[in-house]
Amino acid sequence: MTTLAVAGCSTADRRPVQTVGAAPVVTVASPLGTDLAPVKAEMPQGQHAYLNRLRCADGRAPRWNRRHNIGPGRDGHIIDLYDVDCGGAAPGQVEIRMDMYHPGHIETRAVAGFTLTAGAAVPTT
């Protein structure tokens, strides 16, 4: 197995290259919050807790709203689409895809352009 460096990609984007027959197969991780890598959470409460921990570039919490579900993802779970808005601060208006069918999972990474606070990972009811 070798590692392929792709021009314009950071070290974090490099993944092992495997050879299948004569053709190399490159696996590249998808950005968090996309169709191929939705944010994993436990039920709507976990999704909301994650979104409440996000911070825009100016340090403020973004406004967010669940638009609708967009159907099954790669693992067959229904994916929810959230509109997330930082107003005039970066990253601006973005869409974040989330998968709420991961019991006990608490995402510790922030979607690109955001940071995460250390607030409550799952709200208490």
C-alpha positions in Angstrom: 0.0 0.0 0.0 1.3 3.5 -0.9 0.1 7.0 -0.1 -0.9 9.3 -2.9 -0.4 13.1 -2.5 -3.0 15.0 -4.4 -2.1 18.5 -5.4 -4.0 21.1 -3.4 -5.0 18.8 -0.7 -3.8 18.9 2.9 -2.1 16.1 4.6 -5.4 15.2 6.3 -6.9 14.6 2.9 -4.4 12.0 1.9 -5.6 8.4 2.1 -3.9 5.1 1.4 -4.0 4.0 -2.2 -4.9 0.3 -2.8 -4.3 -1.4 -6.1 -7.2 -3.4 -7.5 -5.9 -5.3 -10.5 -3.7 -2.8 -12.4 -5.7 0.3 -11.4 -5.0 2.2 -8.2 -8.1 3.0 -6.0 -7.9 6.2 -4.1 -10.1 6.8 -1.1 -10.6 10.4 0.0 -12.6 11.4 3.0 -15.7 13.5 2.3 -16.1 16.8 4.3 -18.2 16.5 7.4 -21.8 17.5 7.0 -22.1 16.5 3.4 -24.1 13.7 1.7 -21.3 11.3 1.9 -20.3 12.2 5.5 -23.3 13.5 7.4 -22.8 14.6 11.0 -23.8 11.6 13.2 -25.9 12.2 16.3 -28.4 10.5 18.6 -32.0 11.5 17.6 -33.1 15.2 17.1 -31.9 16.1 20.6 -28.3 15.2 19.6 -28.6 17.0 16.3 -29.8 20.2 18.1 -27.1 19.9 20.7 -24.4 19.7 18.0 -25.9 22.7 16.1 -26.1 24.6 19.4 -22.3 24.0 19.9 -21.3 25.4 16.5 -19.7 28.8 16.3 -19.2 31.0 13.3 -15.8 32.7 12.6 -17.0 35.7 14.7 -17.5 33.4 17.7 -21.3 33.7 17.6 -23.8 30.8 17.4 -25.3 30.5 13.9 -29.1 30.4 13.3 -30.3 27.1 12.1 -33.4 25.4 10.9 -34.3 21.9 9.8 -35.4 22.1 6.2 -36.5 18.5 5.6 -35.1 15.0 5.2 -33.4 14.2 2.0 -33.9 10.4 2.0 -31.5 7.6 2.7 -27.8 8.1 3.0 -25.0 5.6 2.2 -25.8 3.4 5.2 -29.6 3.5 4.6 -30.4 6.0 7.4 -32.6 8.9 6.6 -30.5 12.2 6.4 -31.8 15.5 7.6 -30.9 18.8 5.9 -30.3 21.8 8.1 -29.9 25.4 6.9 -27.2 27.1 9.0 -26.7 30.8 8.8 -23.8 32.9 10.2 -25.2 36.1 8.7 -22.3 38.3 7.6 -19.6 36.1 9.3 -17.8 33.2 7.7 -18.8 30.7 6.6 -22.0 32.5 5.7 -25.0 30.3 4.8 -24.4 26.6 4.6 -26.3 23.4 4.4 -25.4 20.6 6.9 -26.6 17.1 6.5 -27.2 15.1 9.7 -27.9 11.4 10.5 -29.7 11.0 13.8 -29.6 7.2 13.9 -26.4 6.8 15.9 -27.2 6.0 19.5 -24.6 7.3 21.9 -22.6 9.1 19.2 -21.4 12.6 20.0 -19.6 14.3 17.2 -16.4 16.1 18.3 -15.4 17.6 14.9 -16.7 20.8 13.5 -18.1 21.2 10.0 -15.6 23.2 7.9 -15.7 26.9 8.6 -17.1 26.4 12.2 -15.6 25.7 15.6 -17.3 23.7 18.4 -17.8 24.9 22.0 -17.5 22.5 24.9 -21.2 23.0 25.8 -23.6 20.1 26.5 -23.2 17.4 23.9 -26.7 16.1 24.4 -29.3 18.2 26.1 -31.1 16.9 29.2 -34.8 16.8 29.1 
